[in-house]
Amino acid sequence: MAAGVLVAGVGAVPAAVAATPTPLLQVPPMGWNAWNTYGCGATQSLIESVADSLVANGMRDAGYRYVNVDDCWMARDANGNLTGNSNYPDMKALGDYLHARGFKFGIYESPGAKTCAGYSGSAGHEVNDANTFASWGVDYLKYDYCESASSLSAQVADFAKMRNALNATGRPIVFSINPNSGSNTGAGVTRDWGDVSDQARSTEDIGNQWWGQSWPNGIANIVTENATLAWRAKPGSFNDADMLEVGNGGLTTTEEQTHFAMWAMMAAPLIASANPSSVNATSLALLKNPRLIAIDQDALGLQARVIGGSRLINSSGSLVLAKPLSNGDVALALYNGSDSAQTLSTSLASVGIPGTGTWTDQYTGTVVQSSAAGITTQVPAHGTAVYRVTAPSAPASWYTALINPTAGAQSYEAEDPAHSIVSGRWINNSGAVFSACSVCSGGEKVSWIGGTNKLYINGVYAQNAGTYPVTVQYVNGDGDRYASIWTNGENLQKVSFHGNGNWNSTQTATVELTLNAGYNTITFGNEYGGWAPDIDKISVPATG
């Protein structure tokens, strides 16, 4: 199915009600960015040649319309106006070249004094720079917070300056932010950035690898983190999982399939970065896969919800994800993040759909089951099976229980792959880790929380804003330990947790936490030296 094409069907999901004003991004953007392949070596002539290659290899017609210049393009004249440097002699002409070939023009800047590569940032020039971008015909601005923020609220204010300046130009320019650069690790997770941007990078930079134990992220790192943020993705506010590494040579064919399929399931921007003139045929076919693109570009603009899976100790585990589609179908993915093959299963009943359906493999377009209620398949290491399921008996409301929150009392397990991540990806106790716990409610806990190691529990819902008594179930066989607890990256509290000298028992403590109406992120750390207690789960009372 071509991107953006809707097919009427039984159980069709009604289109999202348009906001006022209508969000600029109704679906995640698709395009190409220069950085991962060329870095500061890109030039205006190279960008133009890339555009020609995107036409020639069919990627433009597959939906890749934004061609984005990254860092290192800029200079300022004697009057403080942005200009292209010697590698980009005429930015207006570059925009015209792209527009003439059916593309949109993307550009890069930073809210600080310097960009990440040390070029001139927009601090103090926001209004003038926004007007300059508009005069060049810019359609997309990647705004990268490269300096260390004094606070989360300071970041918000800096991003808002450019957002307001862009809005004042009257030109529709996609505002894509990255709050994670510099030393702002975790900023993309700790709050919903939809109030200041059209999309926000949820994690640190991607690398051309499956797994990263330090910067940059691998594919598995990003999947397990970004999958917990499904609650905040919608038209006008998408979770940016960073650029695609498909075709750059660092991943196996199976890993590339998982990478592209999971970005599609997560409603992430599909921004390619491989050289389009030399990308191999297998990778190119994946980048142009119309079935996976249709899942990403579905008109509902929803991100897949995690409906099952396991958090393996010191690994990325497995996930089962479900994404409602606008014609009433459901996309189901079985993700195997581990290093060996796993037999994974899912069913229509798991998302509230009765009866049977037609299961179509989204890599090949082959119908694998014509009338089945569920599927069980062996998924290779680092692989993902993806199906689009058409279920004739699906009621129109099948998806509401999947995506609608409840105001009733809720518990959130610290190891729940639908909600929780730990800071970093490191093993051997150099970062917070998921560890086995026979006395814990879900059989696991999060240990080694302290210093830069944190536990984030995302998607904690409150129907009404307020301060609520949240029960923390924990393990502490030591003496009394402190924990730092934040809500949405702010409202820091220092909380003491009693130690009972027994690592084989759980205890509870009640903490008054201020929650926003809607979804919240609760973060555990220890800013005071030593380790926080091991966290089993939190319980939030009714908030209606």
Secondary structure, DSSP 8 states (H G I E B T S, - for coil): --TT-----TT--------SS--S-SS--EEEESHHHHGGG--HHHHHHHHHHHHHTTHHHHT--EEE--SS-EEE-TTS-EEE-TT-S-HHHHHHHHHHTT-EEEEEE-SSSB-TTS-B--TT-HHHHHHHHHHHT--EEEEE--S--S-HHHHHHHHHHHHHHHHHH-S--EEEEE--STT-TTHHHHS-GGGT-SEEE-SS-B-SSS--SSSSB-HHHHHHHHGGGGGG-BTTBEEE-----TTSSSS-HHHHHHHHHHHHHTT--EEE-S-TTT--HHHHHHHT-HHHHHHHT-TT----EEEEEE--TTS--EEEEEEE-TTS-EEEEEEE-SSS-EEEEEESGGGT--S-EEEEETTT--EEEEEESEEEEEE-TT-EEEEEEE-TT--TTTTHHHH---SS-EEEETT-TTTEEESS---TTSS-EEEE-TTSTTSEEEE--BTTB-EEEEEEEESS-EEEEEEEEEE--SS-EEEEEEETTEEEEEEEE---S-TT--EEEEEEEEE-SEEEEEEEE-SSSS---EEEEEEE----
